[in-house]
Amino acid sequence: MSADAPIPPADPAPSTGSAPSTGFAALLRSQRVWDTDLPDFDPAAAPARPLPLFEQWFAGAVAAGQTEPHTMSLATADAEGRPDVRTVMLHGADEEGWHFASHTGSRKGRHLASRPYAALGFYWPAQGRQIRVRGRVGVAPPEVARADLRARSAGALASALVGRQSEVLESYEELRRASDAAWDRARREPDAAVPSWTVYVLDPDEVEFFQGDAHRRHVRLAYRRTPDPNGATHPGDTADPNDATDPRHAWRRELLWP
Ligand SMILES: Cc1cc2nc3c(=O)[nH]c(=O)nc-3n(C[C@H](O)[C@H](O)[C@H](O)COP(=O)(O)O)c2cc1C
């Protein structure tokens, strides 16, 4: 944050105009955003590709004490284009893309089967940072999903074994019975297979980094993949110097009005 002028008070939640300042409305209005010491972000010094910047910001979020920085919003759309969003965990980010896991039969699984595109949203208020990732979603081979489950806790395996995600549950008692059985099996068979458990990989076309600023001069840096690596605005925008023709590694960087 640049300290060239006194910092104005942080924005309270928007007012509805006529709503009385009591109860929920007053509580809502008392909330603040960007009301903390925010880091500087110089987009001119940003790396040529989004992945290293994502890794830097993730490490910064952890160091700043951001709770659960590895959780993110995942937006998908159904066959008619109607959107939905939910929170999932980030299982990895690398040159293949951003990895997450879920059940193929869930609502999101059905969405991704009919429209293999999604968007991810990270919000790390400890540093006033938001990251948006959009692109095509692919399915990792089944052995990757098996390894993903093996690498996690018995609780994660038990939860996956319960399955039936997003189906209607007739009673909580039914869940308790299924969960007890799943925990028993997870302890007896730590390698138990869960065929519906799937690792998805979002291969981004766009990644946007937003740095909040108390003066409302928020910085938005968008990386957009260029189909032609020679069309990249910044010479040398290639991930692998030995593979300069790989278009997956060519990115254009642009600032956006906040
Ligand atoms: C912090 C948090 C992390 C979650 N992580 C996952 C996850 O990694 N995978 C998953 O399938 N659901 C996860 N969920 C549950 C989802 O938000 C959602 O309830 C579930 O996947 C069903 O979504 P759907 O009906 O849209 O398919 C998580 C929920 C929370 C609150």
The ligand as an ORCA input file, in Angstrom:
! r2SCAN-3c Opt
* xyz 0 1
  C     -13.914    -25.862      3.470
  C     -14.631    -26.822      2.560
  C     -13.897    -27.681      1.738
  C     -14.543    -28.573      0.890
  N     -13.805    -29.357      0.049
  C     -14.438    -30.181     -0.811
  C     -13.666    -30.933     -1.762
  O     -12.433    -30.836     -1.853
  N     -14.359    -31.751     -2.596
  C     -15.717    -31.875     -2.553
  O     -16.270    -32.649     -3.326
  N     -16.465    -31.136     -1.696
  C     -15.851    -30.299     -0.831
  N     -16.606    -29.538      0.032
  C     -18.080    -29.650     -0.012
  C     -18.620    -28.786     -1.171
  O     -18.604    -27.415     -0.823
  C     -20.041    -29.185     -1.586
  O     -20.917    -29.122     -0.474
  C     -20.107    -30.602     -2.152
  O     -18.961    -30.888     -2.944
  C     -21.344    -30.784     -3.019
  O     -21.343    -29.836     -4.054
  P     -22.227    -30.048     -5.394
  O     -23.583    -30.469     -4.942
  O     -22.230    -28.724     -6.070
  O     -21.545    -31.098     -6.224
  C     -15.963    -28.633      0.876
  C     -16.700    -27.747      1.693
  C     -16.046    -26.858      2.507
  C     -16.871    -25.903      3.342
*
